[in-house]
Amino acid sequence: MVIKVLLTVIFLAVMIGVGLYTRKQASSVDGFVLGGRAVGPWLTAFAFGTSYFSAVVFVGYAGQFGWKYGLSSAWIGIGNAVIGSLLAWLILGKRTKLMTQHIESRTMPDFFGTRFNDQGLRVAASIIAFVFLIPYTAGVYKGISTLFEMGFGIPYEYCVIIMAVLTAVYVILGGYKATAMNDFIQGIIMLFGIIAVIAAVLAAQGGLGEAVSKLATIPADSAEQGTGVFASWFGPDPWGLLGVVILTSLGTMGLPQMVGKFYSITDESAIKRGTIISTIFAFIVAGGCYFLGGFGRLYDPVVVDGKIAFDSIVPAMLNTLPDVLIALVVLLVLSASMSTLASLVLTSSSTMTLDLIYRDKKSLPGEVEEGSIDDIVAEKIERRKVVVMRVLIMFFIAISLLIALNPPTFIAQLMGISWGALAGAFLAPFMLGLYWRGVTRISVWACFIWGVGLTVVNMLLGNPINPINCGAIAMLGGFPVVWIASLLTPKLPKEMVSTIFECYKR
């Protein structure tokens, strides 16, 4: 216990120290939200990866899907690396950086409002982002607190509150730069931690070959499938597995807290290096998490009211490890979760501040702004915006904290609802808006209604479609919605669209 407490205290002290170190760079809106658009490839790549993988993945998804699909759940991690990281950087990285800088966009709602010349889209997107980031945040709290409770014996409620306060402190102090620097430190811990944990768990089972052999003897839930299915290539339910791969991999390209990383990176050469770093990071961390979860059936999970508590599976696996390794696991999940929490609260507060409270009228590049204000007044407004963002960070954390103290469902379902609505609404219009001049304003509205509507209706009906599969349908379905609606509705003015797309000619 002394080792666990000491390591945790040192870790948290470093996090707060980074916040204090970077606080001077967080005095302006660009500095607080985007790190001055000058964050290098290593920090950006690690910020992307650590925001992607949190306790939701390590505790919730790895446990639930490892139990359900066995070793084939490792495909989810591979999909996260290839689609969620490699393709996300290749498809979105350069174009997002160039266009958002060209139209002076700081948030995803801001992008929709300026790119499609409709401030209503900006408001709607900011509300969607704020509302549906909350269940995701609650899921992160739940995952980290479940493991903290196992490692330290501290009641769940206290764990949630402590994590919320500590995350708020360093984000409020240093903004995005503090978050990115801490993400780098946390990412190093995650890389070494997942490798050490996998090695220890397999060693406790007699090695990789012995662990796979044990898994192969476990009968499937369906008598027709017999034994060996949990050690097979595609598991007992390949189509269900594909739905999880789509949700957890494709979804990153439509999430405000993920896409925002491309706004802040320094230049195109940094994007190339960041692509490689981020992909390798995802292969190790995500692949490792799901590979580890695939051995979950070799352990006894907690059963509540006759149902398996999926969020208890990974803690049950780790509870057998030596104390030093448990301390490392706690730091691993703490690192993953605090980085994700920081990204979520920063995204939600900046969105609310810049796209709802201080919704300035913007001009396209080349247009003359009317009624410009002097530098002193502008500086005061900038400082006021930063103060409001810091207040909203505390507000957002308080709301998600209340949900986390009484979570409505398993972690995986919380994330499915959040990712389904956000990526279902944003993915298609954002990606197509970077590439296709023909995307119309009405098609974006149609996709917002499609993504949010499908998720909410499914939830109100008691989830007749599994939230994971519903999220995957919402994401993929957004592309035909935008394409068909764009063909049938009035186009944006050619001059305006040409001005926006000039950024790619340089």
Order of alpha helices (4+ residues) and beta strands (2+ residues): alpha-alpha-alpha-alpha-alpha-alpha-alpha-alpha-alpha-alpha-alpha-alpha-alpha-beta-beta-alpha-alpha-alpha-alpha-alpha-alpha-alpha
